Amino acid sequence: MPNIKSAKKRVLIAEARNARNKAAKSDLKTAIKKFEAVAAEGNRTEAEGAYKVAVKKVDQAVAKGILHKNTAAHRKSALTLKFNKIG
């Protein structure tokens, strides 16, 4: 445990940021899993909605600094390929 007041504050701030980032990452993973589940069923109309949500979550993760922009591009490309394979 830190003894200096500013160090104690930094610990609290780090915990808050960690919780916020963890929640955002979880939200992102959930959106991607929902899209993949719908895509596996083969329903294009439902998949389109889930695809838009997943891509939006990836973009938001980049804006928040949770994902690197190249990682986001890779994930969006993979989602797009899966979406385009749906009949």
Contact map, one row per residue, 1 for C-alpha under 8 A:
111000010000000000000000000000000000000000000000000000000000000000000000000000000000000
111110110000000000000000000000000000000000000000000000000000000000000000000000000000000
111110110000000000000000000000000000000000000000000000000000000000000000000000000000000
011111110000000000000000000000000000000000000000000000000000000000000000000000000000000
011111111000000000000000000000000000000000000000000000000000000000000000000000000000000
000111111100000000000000000000000000000000000000000000000000000000000000000000000000000
011111111110000000000000000000000000000000000000000000000000000000000000000000000000000
111111111111000000000000000000000000000000000000000000000000000000000000000000000000000
000011111111100000000000000000000000000000000000000000000000000000000000000000000000000
000001111111110000000000000000000000000000000000000000000000000000000000000000000000000
000000111111111000000000000000000000000000000000000000000000000000000000000000000000000
000000011111111100000000000000000000000000000000000000000000000000000000000000000000000
000000001111111110000000000000000000000000000000000000000000000000000000000000000000000
000000000111111111000000000000000000000000000000000000000000000000000000000000000000000
000000000011111111100000000000000000000000000000000000000000000000000000000000000000000
000000000001111111110000000000000000000000000000000000000000000000000000000000000000000
000000000000111111111000000000000000000000000000000000000000000000000000000000000000000
000000000000011111111100000000000000000000000000000000000000000000000000000000000000000
000000000000001111111110000000000000000000000000000000000000000000000000000000000000000
000000000000000111111111000000000000000000000000000000000000000000000000000000000000000
000000000000000011111111100000000000000000000000000000000000000001000000000000000000000
000000000000000001111111110000000000000000000000000000000000000000000000000000000000000
000000000000000000111111111000000000000000000000000000000000000000000000000000000000000
000000000000000000011111111100000000000000000000000000000000100001000000000000000000000
000000000000000000001111111110000000000000000000000000000000100001000000000000000000000
000000000000000000000111111111000000000000000000000000000000000000000000000000000000000
000000000000000000000011111111100000000000000000000000001000000000000000000000000000000
000000000000000000000001111111110000000000000000000001001100100000000000000000000000000
000000000000000000000000111111111000000000000000000000000000000000000000000000000000000
000000000000000000000000011111111100000000000000000000000000000000000000000000000000000
000000000000000000000000001111111110000000000000010011001000000000000000000000000000000
000000000000000000000000000111111111000000000000001001000000000000000000000000000000000
000000000000000000000000000011111111100000000000000000000000000000000000000000000000000
000000000000000000000000000001111111110000000000010000000000000000000000000000000000000
000000000000000000000000000000111111111000000010011001000000000000000000000000000000000
000000000000000000000000000000011111111100000000000000000000000000000000000000000000000
000000000000000000000000000000001111111110000000000000000000000000000000000000000000000
000000000000000000000000000000000111111111100110010000000000000000000000000000000000000
000000000000000000000000000000000011111111110010000000000000000000000000000000000110010
000000000000000000000000000000000001111111000000000000000000000000000000000000000000000
000000000000000000000000000000000000111111100000000000000000000000000000000000000000000
000000000000000000000000000000000000011111110010000000000000000000000000000000000000011
000000000000000000000000000000000000011011111110000000000000000000000000000000000000010
000000000000000000000000000000000000001001111111000000000000000000000000000000000010011
000000000000000000000000000000000000000000111111100000000000000000000000000000000000000
000000000000000000000000000000000000010000111111110000000000000000000000000000000000000
000000000000000000000000000000000010011001111111111000000000000000000000000000000010000
000000000000000000000000000000000000000000011111111100000000000000000000000000000010000
000000000000000000000000000000000000000000001111111110000000000000000000000000000000000
000000000000000000000000000000100110010000000111111111000000000000000000000000000000000
000000000000000000000000000000010010000000000011111111100000000000000000000000110010000
000000000000000000000000000000000000000000000001111111110000000000000000000000000000000
000000000000000000000000000000100000000000000000111111111000000000000000000000000000000
000000000000000000000000000100110010000000000000011111111100000000000000000000000000000
000000000000000000000000000000000000000000000000001111111110000000000000000100100000000
000000000000000000000000000000000000000000000000000111111111000000000000000000000000000
000000000000000000000000001100100000000000000000000011111111100000000000000000000000000
000000000000000000000000000100000000000000000000000001111111110000100001001100000000000
000000000000000000000000000000000000000000000000000000111111111000000001000000000000000
000000000000000000000000000000000000000000000000000000011111111100000000000000000000000
000000000000000000000001100100000000000000000000000000001111111111100000000000000000000
000000000000000000000000000000000000000000000000000000000111111111111001000000000000000
000000000000000000000000000000000000000000000000000000000011111111000000000000000000000
000000000000000000000000000000000000000000000000000000000001111111100000000000000000000
000000000000000000000000000000000000000000000000000000000000111111110000000000000000000
000000000000000000001001100000000000000000000000000000000000111111110000000000000000000
000000000000000000000000000000000000000000000000000000000100110111111011000000000000000
000000000000000000000000000000000000000000000000000000000000010011111111000000000000000
000000000000000000000000000000000000000000000000000000000000010000111111100000000000000
000000000000000000000000000000000000000000000000000000000000000000011111110000000000000
000000000000000000000000000000000000000000000000000000000000000000111111111000000000000
000000000000000000000000000000000000000000000000000000000110010000111111111100000000000
000000000000000000000000000000000000000000000000000000000000000000001111111110000000000
000000000000000000000000000000000000000000000000000000000000000000000111111111000000000
000000000000000000000000000000000000000000000000000000000100000000000011111111100000000
000000000000000000000000000000000000000000000000000000100100000000000001111111110000000
000000000000000000000000000000000000000000000000000000000000000000000000111111111000000
000000000000000000000000000000000000000000000000000000000000000000000000011111111100000
000000000000000000000000000000000000000000000000001000100000000000000000001111111110000
000000000000000000000000000000000000000000000000001000000000000000000000000111111111000
000000000000000000000000000000000000000000000000000000000000000000000000000011111111100
000000000000000000000000000000000000001000000000000000000000000000000000000001111111110
000000000000000000000000000000000000001000010011001000000000000000000000000000111111110
000000000000000000000000000000000000000000000000000000000000000000000000000000011111111
000000000000000000000000000000000000000000000000000000000000000000000000000000001111111
000000000000000000000000000000000000001001110000000000000000000000000000000000000111111
000000000000000000000000000000000000000001010000000000000000000000000000000000000001111
